[in-house]
Amino acid sequence: MKKFISFTMAVLALGLFLCGCASKSSNDSNSNTEATSQPFTEREVETAEGTFIFDNAGLLSADDIKVCNDYAGWLYSQKLINAAVVTTNDLGGKSPSDYALEQYNKLYEGKGSGLLVLINNDTNEDCIWRTGSCLSDISQTSEDNAVYWATKEIVGGSYRRGILRLLQLGELCTDHIVDNTQLFSYDVMTSLEKALASCKYDVTLLASRNGSSTSNEDVLKSYYKRKYKSGEGIMLMADTNTKTMIAYSDEKLPVKLNQALIEANKLTAKDDYFGAVNKIIDALDGKTASVDKTE
């Protein structure tokens, strides 16, 4: 606990102790310096299939690791976030932000939308690393507030509760859009999220810039398997590299969707991804999105 003693006064005054690894999000117009109280509940989730907690500093009990790992696994599948927690006693001479980025690249090859929490016992500057939709959807105010309360909990001896609170920032990410490329502005994404939620089918849109050797079809299927383990749902992918949109489901795709994809691809070829997604929404009996053209 010694690492936090010198930070206690700063925490109480400023409401933060983590270094700023993430840039300011686009939904911060109403930000303020007051850290408001946040509700906290440990979710009951299934046992995670992968490993998301890397407690190199030995700060967590076996039970704490399991609870945190299962929750991070839930974010990985339900929110399609590459979540992770890394604790360390040695940064190897790197800055916390550089170390966090190195760890993210090591775990996820720098891809996707990610949320990595670094607990650093070397220089005592911890860090939250955000990328993709975690940058777009999580405001700096939300992060600062979570950090404030997580710090109080960790100072009080509960690493588990503090880490879970920081990971719960992932729940601010949208349910129907995973914008790995930050293709959409915050307002556009908010409008599209509401429109996709109104569809007759459970549908999720992946916005990507696929520069790998893996085909778009295989990328889309891998995301589908993460979220729709039951096989019930539709996954869309808009790739800004090829300017195309495709769809996948374990079930038979609606006939109207196949026709809409033809029209949607005419729009993506012109970089009109908003219009393309609206074509899909209309075909799936949803209420199409709209944005203020004066902005």
Buried (B, 14 or more C-beta within 10 A) or exposed (E): EEBBEEBEEEBEEBBBBBBBBBEEBBBBEEBEEEBEEEEEEEEEBEEBEEEBBBBEBEBBEEEBBBBBBBBBBBBBBBBBBBBBBBBBEEBEEBBBBBBBBBBBEEBBEEBBBBBBBBBBBBBBBBBBBBBBBBBBBBBBBBBBBBBBBBBBBBBEEBBBBBBBBBBBBBBBBBBBBBBBBBBBBBEBBBBBBBBBBBBEBBBBBBBBBBEEEEEBEEBBBEBBBBBBEEEEBBBBBBBBEBBBBBBBBBEEEBEEBEEBBEBBBEBBEEEBBBBBBBBBBBBBEBBBBEBEEEE
